Amino acid sequence: MPHPPYPAPIRTDGSNAFARRSMAERVSGIFQEVLVRNPDYPTAIQDNVQALRDAIENDEPLTLFDPPAPDHDLWTRRFEPHEEESWLDTTWFFAETFAYRQLLAACRYWTTQRDPFHPYKKEELHSDELRDAVGEALTKGGTLRERLGHRLVDCLWGNRMDLSMQSVLEQGTSAKAEHLLSNDVPEVVDHLMEGPAGHVHVIMDNAGTEEAFDLALAALLLEEDIAQTVTLHVKMAPILVSDVLGKDVFWLLNVMEKYGAPLDRLASRVRACIEEGRLHIVPDFFWGTDASLREIPSRLEKPFRRAQLVISKGDANYRRITNDALWPEEATLADAAGPFPAPLLALRTIKSDTLVGVEPATVRRLNQEEEHWRTKGTYGVVQFAS
Ligand SMILES: O=P(O)(O)OC[C@H]1O[C@](O)(CO)[C@@H](O)[C@@H]1O
């Protein structure tokens, strides 16, 4: 039976307050901070970034960057449905991902190979949270099932360490039980422990602390032969401030090796898994666009079809699952994901309005109790669509 049509994605036209504020204020503020954090940018780049900020704030018509660029064909297709639209009257996920892509053009990223968010990532890599929270998590004991369950929850709350939202970052990675609004950990642990060891794919999110928790999960899956291989799907280019690039993985390993036990041991275990050919890192332009998970190209769909589990990390990738839409309260992750070719696990701290799979009574209670509960990054979900 054909999948029911997706609800329409959230727009920046004011119909959704957070989307509007994100595009009209937050993103422009982040781009201003990029100039502050990169004081040595030449005047031409500073002027380019300021012009982009002005275009967004003034709701100018959307325009596509010029070729040559390695992802020009991909963005030409993404841009087409929005040709007649403007920054503050288009779909939010397109506006946001496209704004970050235009920032790379403004910063001459492909020529300079300089990550505009390098200063942010460097600061987070040298934060107490990385050393203390990950260090503590690595010393948690228990049965293999318990340790696997802990790792999955650690990966969820590691998603708070998102440098695009300071108010979320400041909450750190510790959370209360009531902050977990959907908890499919037992089902996922059963799925991983009881099935044959196969191929686990992680659609990665933030570099630094979140990534360290993800590497700890990967190491456990591989060393305990729960998985044959783990593939980390990373961004091909910087986006959303702290999203992880391939080179950021090795940067983290180098930093963890300097922290001493237990982080240095995790780093050496991860390097061993890479050298043994069981841990892979694959970048793709696809993850930097607004494309929904149902639009994955065959270069991703084919390996996912053979996957034991695909783990989607974070809020932006969750928006990719739900088409960044507002769903009926009874909708589940499986409804939103549609005919996805593998068992799918979403580990997401809630930083935007799209949400499925949470008890309607819980949603109604929180709507009564906390006005901005969907965008403050306090709550999270572990949702499994087998
Ligand atoms: O790193 P994450 O978890 O994808 O969070 C980034 C998300 O935060 C947002 O501001 C949503 O509130 C968007 O930029 C993006 O969806």
The ligand as an SDF file (V2000), in Angstrom:
LIG
                    3D

 16 16  0  0  0  0  0  0  0  0999 V2000
   22.8140   19.1480   16.1050 O   0  0  0  0  0  0  0  0  0  0  0  0
   21.3690   18.8470   16.0000 P   0  0  0  0  0  0  0  0  0  0  0  0
   20.8350   17.9760   17.0960 O   0  0  0  0  0  0  0  0  0  0  0  0
   20.9860   18.3750   14.6250 O   0  0  0  0  0  0  0  0  0  0  0  0
   20.6540   20.2450   16.2500 O   0  0  0  0  0  0  0  0  0  0  0  0
   20.6960   21.2560   15.2850 C   0  0  0  0  0  0  0  0  0  0  0  0
   19.2580   21.6190   15.2260 C   0  0  0  0  0  0  0  0  0  0  0  0
   18.9540   22.6930   16.0400 O   0  0  0  0  0  0  0  0  0  0  0  0
   18.1370   23.5690   15.3230 C   0  0  0  0  0  0  0  0  0  0  0  0
   18.3610   24.8500   15.7270 O   0  0  0  0  0  0  0  0  0  0  0  0
   16.6650   23.2100   15.5560 C   0  0  0  0  0  0  0  0  0  0  0  0
   16.2500   23.8710   16.6620 O   0  0  0  0  0  0  0  0  0  0  0  0
   18.4710   23.4130   13.8960 C   0  0  0  0  0  0  0  0  0  0  0  0
   19.5940   24.1650   13.6220 O   0  0  0  0  0  0  0  0  0  0  0  0
   18.8640   21.9580   13.8230 C   0  0  0  0  0  0  0  0  0  0  0  0
   17.7150   21.2290   13.5090 O   0  0  0  0  0  0  0  0  0  0  0  0
  1  2  2  0
  2  3  1  0
  2  4  1  0
  2  5  1  0
  5  6  1  0
  6  7  1  0
  7  8  1  0
  7 15  1  0
  8  9  1  0
  9 10  1  0
  9 11  1  0
  9 13  1  0
 11 12  1  0
 13 14  1  0
 13 15  1  0
 15 16  1  0
M  END
$$$$
